[in-house]
Amino acid sequence: MRKSDTKTPNYMGLDQRGTKRSDVYFRLSFDLPDGRQDIATCVNISNDGLLVRYPQAFELDDKLIFRLPILGARSAKVIWSISGKSGTQFDDPIDEKDYLPLLRAMGVKVDTDSDTPSAS
């Protein structure tokens, strides 16, 4: 078996992200699978999903509905959950034209010359 090259952009090892994520720290209101509402902390986001911190673990494929700035309610399924962190995948990816305004609304500085997130 050949060792995977972790430096290539298509690396799909332990970190199986298909798209680059932007680091954020943003409190999101969301609906739990049982319909109750609560608040979690979003720590990173991409157009296809987000990572949240929440003390309760979720089951794989649990459906969560996040209330995102600008975009409103966005449903996502849990793809992993461990030690107070859960990775989710949106049912419908965020459109590219809406992604940068969403990041700005979440407090991420975006380089206006290149329209890419920059480190704060």
Summary of the structure (lengths in Angstrom):
residues: 120
radius of gyration: 15.0
end to end distance: 40.4
largest distance: 46.7
contacts: 282
relative contact order: 0.17
helix: 8%
strand: 43%
